[in-house]
C-alpha cells in the first residue's frame, strides 16, 4: 500500500519541522474506515478545529484577515480568535465530561441511551477544571488551523505578483505557477505529490515563493530545504531558489543544488515512518490509545475522590516510529544505524 503525501507534509513526517498534521489526521486521511470505527468504539464525538472555522461568522472574519494589509493582520486575527473562543466555550459547555481510567472509558454523566447506568461522579470544581482545559486545547487547535489557513491563502494570493516581479527583475520566463500536479514514487511506501510555484525551464530551476509574516530570513530552514528538495525530485530539475516577500521587501536566495545525500536521508525517514504508521491500521489497541490521546491530551486531575484518573500518555511519535527518526537532525553528519 502506497501513501500519498504532499511535499509540505513530508517535512513533518521526517522530523524536519513540527508536525503540520497530527497522526490521527493522517490516519483519517489514509484509512478513514478504521479511524471512524475506533472513534465509534470509544464513544468519542469530538468537534474538530476545522469544523469550527467552517462556521459562517468565522468565515467572514477569516476572509477579512486574508484580504487585510500586513499592518492590519494582527488586529484582524485578534478579532477572529475572540469569535472562536465564544464558539469553543459553547461547544465545551454542551459536551459530556469523559475521563479515562487505565481501561475502559468512563462517562461521568449518565448516557441518554443507557438510563440507570451506575457512573462515578466527579466534583463540580474538577468538572470546571476539565472544561477549562478543554477550552484551552480547542482554542489552540483552532488558532493553529486558522493561522495556517489564513497565511496559506495570503501567500497564494500574493504569488502571481511576486512571480511577475521576479520575471521583470531576472528577465527569465517562469512557467507553471501551481498549474500542474507532479507525482513520483518515493522509496518503498510513498507517492510524493506537489505543485510548484514556478519553473524556469532554461535554467532547470524551481522557484518557491514564501510570503513571510514576521521578517525575511537570512537562511533556509530545514523544512523549506526538504520541501525544495522534494520539488527538485518531482520535476527532475537541478536547482531551486526561494523568493521571499515581507511587506514591500523581496529577497531571492542563491541557487540551491539538489543534494542526493540529503534526499536519501529523507527517503529513509519517510519509509521508516510509513512502515510503522501502517501497523496502526491493523491494531485496535494502538487505534484506541491514539484516539483517546487525541481527544484527551491535556493534564487532568490526578485524583477524584473514589478513583484515580490515569491517562496513559502514549507518545504519538513513538506510535508512528518517529522516535527512531528524531535521533539525528535531518541533514546531519551522523549515519544511519
Buried (B, 14 or more C-beta within 10 A) or exposed (E): EEBEBBBBBBBBBBBBBEBBBBBBBBBBBBBEEBBEBBBEEBEBEBBBBEEBBEBEEBEEBBEBBBEBEBEEBEEBBEEBBEBBBEBBBEBBEEBEBBBBBEEEBBBBEBEEEEEEEEEBEBEEEBBEBBBEBBBEBBBEBBBEBBBEBBBEBBBBEBBEEBBEEBBEEBEBEBEBBBEEEBEBEBBEBBEBBBBBBBBBEEBBBBBBBBBBBEEEBEEBBBBBBBBBBBBBBBBEBEBBBBBBBBEEEBBEBEEBEBBEEBBEBBBBBBBBBBEBBBEBBEEEEBBBBBBBBBBBBBEBBEEBEEEEBEBEEBEBBEBBBBEBBEEBEBBEEEEEE
